[in-house]
Amino acid sequence: MEKNEKYRVTKISSTGTRVSKTMSDTQLQLYRAQRMKEMRKKELGLTQKDLAEAVGVNLRTLQDWESGRSPMPKPVEKLMILIKKMPIVKKHLLANV
């Protein structure tokens, strides 16, 4: 029997209010994929190609992560957050690409 877990996700809106909703595994994976795609484009200013090369994966793999077809590994998510908090990390990553 398939386990159907539910997850509560809370976001802070632009007005500062908390917005919570419950999501299934699939919905959560799609939500995380969209959030990482937006972060890559808007906050980090990286192309798919740049990020794929920086983390050592094929472009198609990154596209699968961002579409929600397969989950993005936690270490890659954490690296993206680190790049956001410490721009020097982005400089060093891209210097090796």
C-alpha positions in Angstrom: 0.0 0.0 0.0 1.3 3.4 -1.0 2.0 5.8 1.8 0.2 9.1 1.2 1.8 11.7 3.5 0.6 15.3 3.9 2.9 18.2 4.6 2.1 21.6 5.9 3.9 24.5 4.1 3.9 28.0 5.5 5.0 31.0 3.5 5.3 34.6 4.6 3.4 36.9 2.2 4.7 40.2 0.9 2.4 41.9 3.5 4.0 39.8 6.3 1.1 37.4 7.0 1.6 33.7 7.2 -0.1 31.6 4.6 -0.3 27.8 5.3 -1.5 25.0 3.2 -1.3 21.2 3.2 0.4 19.4 0.3 0.8 15.8 -0.8 4.2 14.4 -1.7 3.7 15.2 -5.4 2.5 18.8 -4.7 5.4 19.4 -2.3 7.9 18.2 -4.9 6.4 20.5 -7.5 6.4 23.4 -5.1 10.0 22.9 -4.2 11.0 22.6 -7.9 9.3 25.9 -8.7 10.8 27.6 -5.7 14.3 26.5 -6.7 13.8 27.5 -10.3 12.7 31.0 -9.2 15.7 31.3 -6.9 18.1 30.2 -9.6 16.7 32.8 -12.1 15.7 35.8 -10.0 17.9 35.7 -6.9 21.0 34.0 -8.1 21.0 35.2 -11.7 22.2 31.8 -13.0 21.3 30.0 -16.2 20.3 26.4 -16.1 23.6 25.6 -17.9 25.7 27.5 -15.4 24.1 25.8 -12.4 24.2 22.3 -14.0 28.0 22.7 -14.8 28.7 24.2 -11.3 27.1 21.2 -9.5 28.4 18.6 -12.1 25.2 17.3 -13.6 23.8 17.2 -17.2 21.5 20.0 -18.2 18.7 17.5 -18.7 19.0 16.5 -15.0 18.7 20.0 -13.8 15.7 20.5 -16.1 14.1 17.4 -14.6 14.6 18.9 -11.1 13.1 22.2 -12.0 10.1 20.6 -13.7 9.4 18.4 -10.7 10.0 15.2 -12.7 12.6 14.2 -10.2 13.5 15.6 -6.8 16.4 18.0 -6.5 19.0 16.5 -4.0 19.1 18.3 -0.7 22.8 19.2 -1.0 22.1 21.1 -4.3 19.2 23.0 -2.6 21.5 23.9 0.3 24.3 25.0 -2.1 21.8 27.4 -3.8 20.8 28.8 -0.4 24.5 29.2 0.4 25.1 31.0 -2.9 22.2 33.4 -2.1 23.6 34.2 1.4 27.3 34.3 0.3 27.7 35.7 -3.2 31.5 34.9 -3.1 30.5 31.2 -3.3 28.9 31.9 -6.7 32.0 33.5 -7.9 34.2 30.6 -6.9 31.7 28.0 -8.4 31.5 29.8 -11.7 35.2 30.3 -11.9 35.7 26.5 -12.1 33.1 26.1 -14.9 
